[in-house]
Amino acid sequence: MSEPIKIEEVSSTEKPPRARVSDAEVPIENMGEKLERKKDYLEGFLAQKPAPMEAQGDAGLQEAIVDALKEIYDPEIPVNIYDLGLIYGVDVDEGQAVITMTLTTPHCPVAESMPGEVEMRAASVPGILDAEVNLVWDPPWSPANMTDEARLELGML
């Protein structure tokens, strides 16, 4: 058996004391040292140069674009568009990317937005100066285009 809950009635409470600057009691000579340390920190931070970006060849950029495209998921199927087989090709030449892709059907609900999203994701990869998406319908997409990972995710293996 559990004990009954005890209830205590309170008619009023004391207001807590307000904080005051004088309560901190920080000697003035220490304040200068604190400000100086912050200044040193900022000077070092502002003087720091950005780390040089590693030069990636076209193959490295191509791989980076593929990784970025794997973050885009089909809204109706819980699989990314690369593993779904919607990306037919990723070509990179001197920072210019050309992605050839298709959609599951011409009447796909994201037919207007998906190519734009692919272009934006590809263009956001460091080292890519410009990205272009070519939407093609030949050859038409089929489930045979999916990777084994996509088939496994959809229970087709």
C-alpha positions in Angstrom: 0.0 0.0 0.0 1.3 3.5 -0.8 1.4 6.4 1.7 -1.1 9.2 1.2 0.3 12.3 -0.4 0.8 15.1 2.1 -0.5 18.5 1.1 0.9 21.7 2.6 -1.1 24.9 2.2 0.9 28.1 1.8 -0.6 31.5 2.1 2.4 33.6 0.9 6.0 33.4 0.0 9.0 35.7 0.3 10.3 37.3 -2.8 13.8 36.2 -3.6 16.5 38.9 -3.4 17.4 40.7 -6.6 20.8 40.2 -8.0 23.0 43.3 -7.9 26.3 44.2 -9.7 27.9 44.9 -6.3 27.2 41.3 -5.3 29.7 40.0 -7.8 32.7 41.7 -6.0 35.1 41.4 -8.9 38.1 43.7 -8.2 38.6 46.3 -11.0 42.2 45.3 -11.6 41.0 41.8 -12.6 38.5 43.2 -15.1 41.3 44.6 -17.2 43.0 41.2 -17.4 39.7 39.5 -18.4 39.2 42.0 -21.2 42.7 41.6 -22.4 42.4 37.8 -22.6 39.3 38.2 -24.7 41.0 40.7 -27.0 43.9 38.2 -27.5 41.5 35.5 -28.3 39.7 37.6 -30.9 43.0 38.7 -32.5 44.1 35.1 -32.9 40.8 34.1 -34.3 40.7 37.0 -36.8 44.3 36.4 -37.9 43.6 32.7 -38.5 43.6 31.8 -42.2 41.1 29.3 -43.6 42.5 25.9 -44.2 43.4 25.3 -47.8 40.9 23.1 -49.6 42.4 19.9 -50.9 42.5 19.9 -54.7 40.1 17.2 -55.9 40.3 15.9 -59.4 37.2 15.4 -61.5 36.8 11.9 -60.1 36.8 13.2 -56.5 34.2 15.8 -57.4 32.1 13.2 -59.2 32.1 11.1 -56.1 31.3 14.1 -53.9 28.3 14.9 -56.2 27.1 11.3 -56.0 27.3 11.5 -52.2 25.3 14.8 -52.2 22.6 13.2 -54.5 22.3 10.3 -52.2 20.8 12.7 -49.7 17.8 13.4 -51.9 15.0 11.0 -51.3 12.0 10.2 -53.5 8.9 11.5 -51.7 6.9 8.4 -52.3 9.5 5.7 -51.9 11.9 5.7 -48.9 15.0 5.4 -51.1 17.5 8.0 -52.3 17.3 8.9 -56.0 20.8 7.5 -56.8 20.1 4.1 -55.4 16.6 4.2 -57.0 18.4 4.4 -60.4 17.1 7.8 -61.4 20.6 9.2 -62.0 22.0 7.9 -65.3 25.3 9.8 -65.3 27.4 12.4 -63.5 30.1 14.0 -65.6 32.5 16.6 -64.2 34.9 18.6 -66.3 36.9 21.5 -64.8 34.3 22.3 -62.2 31.4 22.0 -64.6 29.0 19.2 -63.7 26.4 17.6 -66.0 23.9 15.2 -64.4 21.8 13.0 -66.6 18.7 11.8 -64.9 15.2 10.5 -65.3 12.1 10.1 -63.2 10.0 7.1 -62.5 7.3 8.4 -64.8 6.7 11.6 -66.8 3.7 12.2 -64.5 5.8 12.0 -61.3 4.5 14.5 -58.7 8.0 16.0 -58.3 8.7 16.3 -62.1 9.0 20.1 -61.8 10.9 20.3 -58.6 13.3 17.3 -58.6 15.6 18.4 -61.4 16.0 21.8 -59.7 16.9 20.2 -56.4 19.4 17.9 -58.1 21.0 20.9 -59.7 21.2 22.8 -56.4 22.7 19.9 -54.5 25.3 19.3 -57.2 26.2 23.0 -57.4 26.6 23.1 -53.6 29.5 20.7 -53.7 32.8 22.6 -53.0 34.8 22.8 -56.2 31.8 22.7 -58.5 31.4 26.0 -60.4 28.2 25.2 -62.3 25.8 22.3 -62.5 23.4 21.4 -65.3 20.7 18.7 -65.2 19.5 16.9 -68.3 16.2 15.2 -67.8 15.8 12.3 -70.2 13.0 9.7 -70.8 15.0 7.3 -73.0 15.8 4.8 -71.7 12.7 4.7 -69.5 13.2 4.0 -65.8 12.5 0.5 -64.6 12.9 -1.3 -61.3 16.0 -3.0 -62.8 17.8 0.3 -62.4 17.7 0.1 -58.6 20.7 -1.0 -56.6 20.6 -4.0 -54.3 20.4 -1.7 -51.3 17.3 -0.1 -52.7 15.7 -3.5 -53.5 16.5 -4.7 -50.0 15.0 -1.5 -48.5 11.8 -2.1 -50.5 11.6 -5.8 -49.7 12.3 -6.8 -53.3 15.2 -9.2 -52.6 
